[in-house]
């Protein structure tokens, strides 16, 4: 079956541009997560959706970052007025488990590598 | 900020040798997971060990967990060139919704 897909795989933006990153989770997965991975580091949590509800956005680094999942499936991570420090790989993951009782295995997409010039 | 620290940061071995990598974390956990990441690709789940377990096996993988020391180790036996990747531990706390990843160990297996 299809895994988690993300698009675009690579994005180059000029400083100040807005970008939108898309995530298609595994069909039927209720939980969706976004992570940011800087070069040479482990992924860091950004935000979490349970169906269409954004239950945790504590990891979003600034109000320039916005995520949505309006119909409980596809999700979009939007970054406004991009800065050089936003350059990273953005990973999306999904799970068929409801979180809150302890997270189990997450299925990750290939990521979108964002480079801000 | 990342909770886990992993060591070594990098490890180079020959095919057939065993590889051991360690993870330390800071807070109480529900479970600890290990993921592999090949260059330019997403993370793949390898194994999960719950806080009430001490050891778990899956194929050539052996994971141990010591909650008193807040540490875990991943042993890959009889390594292969295809095992070359970065390995991350990730912890999940009770009543939470996210994984907290370590800094990773880069493993290079030479044929």
Interface residues (C-beta under 8 A of the other chain):
Chain A: X4 X31 X33 X35 X40 X41 X42 X43 X44 X45 X48 X50 X55 X56 X59 X91 X93 X99 X100 X101 X102 X103 X104 X105 X106 X107 X108 X109 X110 X111
Chain B: X1 X2 X4 X30 X31 X33 X35 X40 X41 X42 X43 X44 X45 X48 X88 X90 X92 X93 X94 X95 X96 X97 X98 X99 X100 X101 X102 X103 X104
